Amino acid sequence: MDKNETPVCLTIAGLDPSGGAGIIADIKTFTAFGCFAASAISSITFQNTQGVFGAEHQTAACVRSQVEPIVDDYIISALKTGMLPTGEVIDETASIIAENKLQNVVVDPVVRSTSGYDLISDNALKILIKKLFPVAAVVTPNIPEAERISGITIKTETDIDRAAEIIRSMGAVSVLIKGGHFATGNKATDFLFIDGERTALESEFIATNATHGTGCTLAAAITANLALGEGLSASVRIAKSFVTEAIRFAPNIGKGHSPIGINFDR
């Protein structure tokens, strides 16, 4: 990429019409980092700050029809996947990545909403693990997602190490287990595993219900920084700091978990 060229980030994920998570959160985050945002909708969800009430999944052909004109026209610097609701959509996404030799792939294995709505079946999750984990620069599960993927209950940091090792054995080169559900005291700690080496990344824990879209925003911020040429470790650190500030300056809207606040004046 020429140093004067704007990096293009592509997201393949679900649409949250309330604007807090999914593709809209990704687009805002890419833009905040100075990247150009492109997107393909995998599922139209029906949700707000209080919960997810249903979804209309797109077909694999629909997802391909959205992506093909983009990759034909733009040079994609990085790709983020979010909610991929069916095995067929996951298969198609993996094929698109392989056919176009897409790099800097960030896989956010969105399997369940904060309100407890299952966003992907067990069979589709198996396909996601098989097809996308091996091509990802990093996989970014939160604690409940890491539990479902690894099959173990996570209560301690030792459990996090075990879960990460299991996920790495499934083909993931690097794993970021997001510790928001594991926060203690005044610290929120995420755990990054690169080549089997763990780095604990601490930030201030902000007690708030303004957490809608944190996972999507973190993964999108990592994607943007990889597109900008940062290494994985630096991308994760920058992204974590970005999300902490986004939580701090959340607009506090809605009757449930408020979306976080994206800072466009970085």
C-alpha positions in Angstrom: 0.0 0.0 0.0 1.3 3.4 -1.0 1.9 5.6 2.1 -0.6 8.2 0.6 -3.3 5.6 0.0 -6.1 5.3 2.4 -6.3 1.7 3.7 -9.6 -0.1 3.1 -11.1 -2.2 5.9 -13.9 -4.6 5.1 -16.3 -6.0 7.6 -18.6 -9.0 7.1 -21.0 -8.9 10.0 -24.6 -8.4 11.2 -26.5 -5.2 11.1 -27.7 -3.8 14.4 -30.3 -1.2 13.4 -29.9 0.6 16.8 -26.4 1.5 15.8 -24.5 0.2 18.8 -22.9 -3.0 17.6 -22.2 -5.0 14.4 -21.5 -3.3 11.1 -22.4 0.2 12.2 -20.0 0.0 15.1 -17.3 -1.4 12.7 -17.8 1.4 10.2 -17.6 4.1 12.9 -14.4 2.5 14.3 -12.7 2.2 10.9 -13.5 5.8 10.2 -12.2 7.0 13.5 -8.8 5.5 12.7 -8.7 7.1 9.2 -9.5 4.0 7.3 -12.1 3.7 4.5 -14.9 1.4 5.6 -16.6 -1.2 3.3 -19.1 -3.8 4.5 -21.3 -6.8 3.7 -24.3 -7.7 5.8 -24.5 -11.3 6.9 -27.7 -10.9 9.0 -30.2 -8.2 9.7 -30.9 -8.4 13.4 -33.8 -6.9 15.3 -32.3 -5.4 18.5 -31.8 -2.3 20.7 -30.0 -1.6 23.9 -32.3 -4.0 25.8 -31.8 -7.2 23.7 -31.9 -9.1 20.5 -35.4 -10.0 19.4 -34.7 -11.9 16.2 -32.8 -11.9 12.9 -33.2 -12.4 9.2 -30.1 -14.2 8.0 -28.7 -13.5 4.5 -27.9 -16.3 2.1 -24.3 -17.2 1.2 -25.0 -16.0 -2.4 -26.2 -12.6 -1.0 -23.0 -12.2 1.0 -20.8 -13.1 -2.0 -22.8 -10.7 -4.2 -22.1 -7.9 -1.7 -18.4 -8.7 -1.4 -17.3 -9.5 -4.9 -17.7 -5.9 -6.3 -15.8 -4.6 -3.4 -12.8 -6.9 -3.7 -12.8 -6.4 -7.4 -12.6 -2.6 -7.1 -10.6 -2.0 -3.9 -7.4 -3.3 -2.4 -8.5 -4.7 1.0 -5.9 -3.9 3.7 -7.7 -5.8 6.5 -10.9 -7.8 7.0 -13.0 -8.3 10.2 -15.7 -11.0 10.5 -18.4 -10.6 13.1 -21.7 -12.4 13.2 -21.7 -15.2 10.6 -24.9 -16.9 11.4 -24.9 -20.1 9.2 -22.5 -22.7 8.0 -23.2 -21.7 4.4 -22.2 -18.0 5.1 -19.1 -19.1 6.9 -18.1 -21.4 4.0 -18.6 -18.6 1.5 -16.6 -16.1 3.6 -13.7 -18.6 3.9 -13.8 -19.1 0.1 -13.8 -15.3 -0.5 -10.7 -15.0 1.8 -8.9 -17.8 0.0 -9.8 -16.7 -3.5 -8.7 -13.1 -2.9 -5.7 -13.9 -0.7 -7.0 -11.5 1.9 -4.7 -10.7 4.8 -5.0 -9.2 8.3 -8.1 -11.2 9.0 -9.6 -10.6 12.5 -12.2 -13.2 13.5 -14.6 -12.0 16.2 -16.5 -15.3 17.0 -19.9 -13.7 17.8 -21.9 -16.5 19.2 -24.3 -15.0 21.7 -25.6 -11.5 22.5 -25.1 -9.8 25.9 -28.8 -10.5 26.5 -28.3 -14.2 26.0 -29.7 -14.6 22.4 -27.8 -17.3 20.5 -26.5 -15.9 17.2 -25.0 -19.1 15.8 -25.7 -22.8 15.9 -23.3 -25.4 17.3 -22.9 -26.8 13.8 -22.1 -23.4 12.3 -19.6 -22.8 15.1 -17.8 -26.0 14.2 -17.5 -24.8 10.6 -16.3 -21.3 11.8 -13.6 -23.0 13.8 -12.5 -25.2 11.0 -12.6 -22.7 8.2 -11.8 -19.3 9.7 -9.6 -19.9 12.7 -6.6 -21.1 10.6 -6.7 -18.0 8.3 -7.1 -15.4 11.2 -4.4 -13.1 12.3 -6.2 -13.2 15.6 -9.4 -14.6 17.1 -11.1 -12.4 19.7 -13.6 -14.3 21.9 -14.9 -12.9 25.2 -15.2 -15.2 28.2 -18.6 -16.7 27.4 -17.5 -17.2 23.8 -14.2 -18.8 24.8 -16.1 -21.1 27.1 -18.4 -22.2 24.3 -15.6 -22.7 21.9 -13.2 -24.5 24.2 -15.8 -26.5 26.1 -14.5 -25.5 29.5 -15.7 -23.3 32.3 -13.5 -20.2 32.9 -13.2 -19.1 36.5 -9.5 -18.4 36.9 -6.5 -17.2 34.8 -5.4 -20.8 34.6 -8.7 -21.6 32.9 -8.0 -18.7 30.5 -4.6 -20.3 29.7 -6.3 -23.7 29.1 -9.0 -22.2 26.9 -6.5 -20.3 24.8 -4.4 -23.4 24.3 -7.5 -25.3 23.2 -8.5 -22.6 20.8 -4.9 -22.5 19.4 -5.1 -26.2 18.9 -8.1 -25.6 16.7 -5.9 -23.7 14.3 -5.9 -20.1 15.7 -2.4 -18.7 15.5 -3.1 -15.9 18.0 -5.9 -15.5 20.5 -7.2 -12.5 22.4 -9.5 -13.5 25.2 -11.4 -10.4 26.3 -11.7 -10.2 30.0 -14.6 -7.8 30.5 -16.6 -10.6 32.2 -13.5 -11.3 34.3 -12.8 -7.8 35.7 -11.8 -7.5 39.3 -11.3 -4.4 41.4 -10.5 -1.4 39.3 -8.7 -3.4 36.5 -10.1 -4.9 33.3 -7.6 -7.4 31.8 -7.5 -8.9 28.4 -5.2 -11.8 27.6 -3.3 -11.9 24.3 -1.7 -15.2 23.2 0.9 -15.0 20.4 2.9 -18.1 19.6 1.8 -19.5 22.9 3.1 -16.6 24.9 0.6 -14.8 27.1 0.5 -11.1 27.6 -1.9 -9.6 30.2 -3.2 -6.2 29.0 -4.6 -4.1 31.8 -6.8 -1.0 31.6 -9.0 0.9 34.0 -12.3 -0.9 34.8 -15.2 1.6 34.3 -18.3 0.5 36.2 -21.1 1.2 33.8 -23.9 -0.4 31.8 -22.6 1.3 28.6 -21.1 -1.8 27.1 -23.2 -2.3 23.9 -20.8 -2.9 21.0 -17.5 -3.2 23.0 -16.5 -6.5 21.4 -17.3 -5.4 17.9 -15.5 -2.1 18.4 -12.4 -3.7 19.9 -12.1 -6.2 17.0 -12.7 -3.4 14.5 -10.0 -1.2 16.1 -7.5 -4.1 15.9 -8.5 -4.5 12.2 -8.0 -0.8 11.5 -4.6 -0.8 13.1 -3.4 -3.9 11.3 -4.5 -2.1 8.0 -2.4 0.9 9.1 0.7 -1.3 9.4 0.9 -1.8 13.1 1.9 -5.2 14.5 -0.6 -7.4 16.2 0.5 -6.6 19.8 0.5 -2.9 19.1 -2.8 -3.1 17.4 -4.4 -4.8 20.3 -3.0 -2.3 22.8 -4.2 0.7 20.8 -7.6 -0.9 20.3 -8.0 -1.6 24.0 -7.1 2.0 24.9 -9.6 3.2 22.3 -12.4 1.1 23.7 -11.7 2.2 27.3 -12.1 5.8 26.2 -15.2 4.9 24.2 -16.8 3.4 27.3 -15.8 6.5 29.3 -17.5 8.8 26.9 -20.5 6.7 26.1 -23.7 8.8 25.2 -25.7 6.9 27.8 -28.8 6.5 25.6 -31.4 3.8 25.6 -33.2 1.8 28.3 -30.7 -1.0 28.5 -26.9 -1.2 27.8 -26.0 2.1 26.2 -23.7 2.0 23.1 -20.2 3.2 23.7 -19.0 6.6 22.3 -16.7 6.6 19.3 -14.2 9.4 19.3 -13.7 10.8 15.8 -11.2 13.5 17.0 -8.4 11.2 17.8 
